[in-house]
């Protein structure tokens, strides 16, 4: 098939490479042309403006955006609304909020342009291992791009989830679960590292062991084993953890639906705490203990 890949970051670039390796014709565009040049040397056709993209594709066109969620996607939807034609498909494969998909579909539908939302999981390993893809939109549009999905995904690694927004909704919940899983591993290994056996325990070996027959085996443990192999006690890493939005959206939906999501909530708030050098709330706790119980307060040196 023919496809345009718009946005050549870590995910978009590797997805373009996987599509090329699968025999598809890829028209590649990035805001900075240097990245476009990289993939052109690997076999893609380069586009150096959004206006070039429709000219380089046969109708009906398929354009796949891999852009940061929010304004960048909205800006590109507005541009493509005027550049694409009736029957073309525009895909958002970034980590967008599912309610934005519903709004964007309505914008494009007035021009006869079709829209799909695709949640993509796999990270930087997707080029080699394949991606897990969660698709929302019209089922007929999904069927039209299925050859692309087969090439991008692992075996049995893509699923039509439902109408517009369903793909990103499923991916949102997926990422919320990921937050909680990562937090559970973090707390467990912190216990190991703080124990009386800490000097004897080889954390790399434990991560590897738990991936052989254990009920908590996972790809995250494989990655953790790799991290420990590179830095056994993670002494070279600052424990500052960002979040990209999906955990917040997952909790927002849980609150609106009245569904308890305790572990996901705690894991998100723990990320917030990781960014504070000295938490004001912790200072309040220390001050209150001193006031009511005369407990020692550690002063700044």
N, C-alpha and C positions, 0 to 999 in steps of 0.2 A: 504493500500500500504506500501511498504518499501521505506525509504528515509534516506540518511545521511545528517545531519545538521553540517556544518563546520563553526565554529565561534559561541561561546556561550556568546556573550555580552548581553546587555539588550534586544535587539530585538531577536537575535538568540535563547537565552535561553527560552524566553516566547513562541516563535513560536514552538520550540521543545515540550514544555509543552502542547500547544494547539493541536498539532498533536497527541501526546500520548493520550490526553483526547478523541480525535476523533477515537481512535482505530487503528491508524497506528503504524507500527514498525519503531522506530527511532534509527539509529546509530549516536551517538553524538561524535564530536571531537572538542577539543579546544587546542590551543597552550599550555596553562597552564592546566595540568591535574586536578587541584583542581575543576575547573568548570565542567569538564566531570564527576567527581565523584558525584557532586551534582545531576545532571540529571539522572545518573545511579541509584541512590537511589530512583528516582521517576519513574523508569521503562524503561529507555532507555538502549540500548546496548552501552557500551563504546568502543571507538577506541582511542588508545594512540599514534598513528602515522598515517600519511596519507596513508601509505602502507597497513594498516589494513583495511581501508574502503572498497576497492573492495572485499576483502576476506569475509566481513561480509554481503554483499548484493548479492541478486540473480540478474542474468542478465534478461533483460536490467536494468541497475542500474540508480538511480536518486540521484544526489548529489547536495545539495543546499548550496551555500556559503553566509554567512552573515558577510562580512569583510569590513574594511575601504576601501574606494575607492582608486584607484591608484595602487601603487607598490604591496601591499599585494595581491590584486586580480590577478595581472599579475603573481606574483610568484606562486600562487596556480594553475592558469591555466597551466603554464608550467609544474608543477608537475603532475597535473591530465592528461595532454596530454599523458604522458607515463604510467600512472597507470590505466586509464579507457580503455574500449574496444569499438569497433565499435557498434553503436546502443545505447550506454549509453547517458544520458542527464546530462549536467552540467548547473546549474542555478546560476546566480549572482543576489542576492536579495538586495545587498547594494545600496548605492546612487552613482552609477558609471556614468561617462559621456557617453552619448549614442554612440559617435563615437568610444570609446574604445570597445564597444560591437561588432561593425562591424569588427574591427581588431581581436578581440579574436575569433569570430566565424570562421574566415578564418584560424586561427592557428589550431583550433580543427577539422575543416572540413576535413583537410588533413589526419586525423586519423579516420575519420568516426564517430567522437564524436559529438553529437548534443548540441546546446547551446540555452538557453533562458535567456532573461533579464527580471527581475520582479521588478518594482518599488513598494515599500512597504510603506504604510502610516498607522499610528495608534499609534505609539510610545509605551510607557509603558502600555497604556490602551488596547492594542491589545489582550492581553491574555484573558481578560474578555469580551471585546466588539467585538473582531474580527478585522481583518485588511482590508484595501482597497488595492487591488492588481492590478497593471497595467502590462500586459504581452506583450513582444515582442519576435518574433522568428517564427519558422515554426508552422503553425496551427495544424499540426498533433502532434507535440511534446506538444503543449498546451493541446490538447485533452487527451493525455496520462497522464498528471499530474493533470487533472481537479479535481479528487477526493481530492487531497491535497489542491488545491485552495479553494474548497468548505468548507473544514474543517477550513482552516486558516481565511477565510474572514467572514465579516458580510453578512447578507442576501443581495443578489444582489451586493456584494462588490468586484467582480473581473471582469476584462474585457480583452479580447484579443484585443490589440491595433493595431497590424500590424507586419510587418517584423522586423528583428533584429534591436534593438535599439529603437523601437517605445515605448516599455514599460518604459524605462528610460527617453526617451524624454518627454513623458507625465508626468512622476513623476517630472522631472526637472521644467517644467512649473508650475505644482502644487505647488512646493516649492517656486517658485518665487512669485506666487499669495499669498501664505502664508506669505511671508516677508511683502508684501504691506498691507495685512489685519492686521497683528500684529502692523505695524507702525501706521495705522489709529486708531486702538483702543488706542495705547499708546498716541497719540497726543490728542485724544478726552478726555481721562481720565486726562491727564495733564492739559487741560483747566478747567475741573471740579475742580481739586485739587488746581488750582491757583485762582479760582473765589472768589467773595465776599461771596459766599454761602458755601465755602469749609468746614467750621466747622459744618454746618448743614447737609451736604450731606454725606450719608453712601454709600461708593463706592461699597461695597458688595451688598447692596440692589439694586443699579442701574444696576449692571451687571446682577443680577437675573431678574430684571424687564424687561430689554431689550431682554431677552430670551423668553418672553411671548408675542407673537403677533407682536413684532417689526420686521421691515424689515432688521435689522442688527443682528438678533439672530444667534448664531453659537455655536459650541463646544468650540471655543476659549473663548467665553464669559463665558461658564461654568467653564473653567479652571481658568479664571481671577477671577471669583466669589470665587473660592476655595482659590486662592492666597491672595485675600483681607481678607478672613475669617481668614487666618493664620497670616496675618500681615497687618492691615487695611490701613496703609500708606506706606507699603513696605520699612520701615525704616531699616530693616535688610538686604536689598539687595543692592549690588553695581551695578550700571547701566552699567556694562561691558557686551557687547553682541558679541558673536562670530558668525561666519557664517561657514557653512560646505561645501560651494562650489557651491551649486545648483543655488543660486541667481546670482553668477558671470557667470556661464554657460548660464543661461537664458538671461542675458544681452548680452553676446557674440553672442548668436544666433540672438537676436533682432537686433543687429548692423549689422551682416552679411546679414540678410534678409531685412534690412531697415524697420523694424516694430517698431513703437514707443512704449516704455514701461516705461513711465515717472515715475509712482508710484513705480514700482519695483526698478528702478534705485535709486530713492531717498531713499527708505527703505534700500537698500544695503549700500549706502554711509553713512546713519545715523548710521549703525552698525559700520562702520569704525570709525566714529567720537566718538562713545561711548568709544573707547579704548584709547582716548587721554586725558591725565590729563589736559594739557594746549595746545590747538591747536596753531601751529605756524601761521596758516592762520588767526585765530582770533586776534593774536597779531599784525599782519600786518594791519588788519582792524582798530584796535584801534589806531595804530601809524599813519595811514593815516588820520583818523578823526582829530587827534590832529594837524597834520601838516597843513591840508588845512582849518580847521575850528576852531582851537584852543580849541577843545573839551577836557575835562578832561580825563586823562589816569590814570587808577588804577595801582599803582606800587605794586610790591611784598613787603610784610612786612619783 
